[in-house]
Amino acid sequence: MEEFPKHNEALQFVFSTEEFVVKTQCQLAKDFGQFHLMFPDNFTTQAFSKAEITSLIEENIAKLLEEGETRLLQLLYTIDLSEKTFLALTLTPNFLNLISNKILEREAYKVYLKSIFSN
């Protein structure tokens, strides 16, 4: 599983700051934009709640799934979420919510790593 336990506490802390949330949303918009999936106009400038972000990711994943599983796998590759994680979640009844949370977690982790290595 792609958990990041040694950084999980730090990740939770930084996700509580508005600046970090907006940077994470920008990362999401960038990666999803490559697949012509969009977020609201103010998504890259105003911090949304975790529940709102997850819901928007779910909506985009549902749209992408209409195009086929291959497109979703391409997005997951772009985000750097493994096919193994995807397959483990496919049999769960709340797949969209779980995969959306994993995507948000991974994108936030990427932003977190960038902030550490840019200093």
Residue pairs with C-beta under 8 A, 6 or more apart in sequence:
1 85
1 88
2 81
2 82
2 85
2 102
2 106
4 11
4 105
4 109
7 109
7 112
10 112
11 105
11 108
11 109
11 112
14 20
14 108
14 112
14 115
15 21
15 24
15 50
15 108
18 47
20 108
20 111
20 112
20 115
21 47
21 48
21 53
22 44
22 45
22 46
22 47
23 111
23 115
24 53
24 104
24 107
24 108
24 111
25 39
25 43
25 44
25 47
25 48
25 53
26 44
27 107
27 110
27 111
28 39
28 43
28 53
28 57
28 103
28 104
28 107
29 38
29 39
29 43
29 44
31 75
31 78
31 79
31 107
32 38
32 39
32 60
32 75
34 75
34 78
35 64
35 71
35 74
35 75
35 78
37 60
37 63
37 64
37 75
38 60
39 56
39 60
40 56
43 56
48 56
50 104
53 104
54 97
54 100
54 101
54 104
55 100
57 100
57 103
57 104
58 96
58 97
58 100
61 72
61 96
61 99
61 100
61 103
62 96
64 71
64 72
64 75
65 71
65 72
72 86
73 83
73 86
76 82
76 83
76 85
76 86
76 103
79 103
79 106
79 107
80 106
80 110
81 102
81 103
81 106
85 102
86 99
89 95
89 98
89 99
89 102
92 98
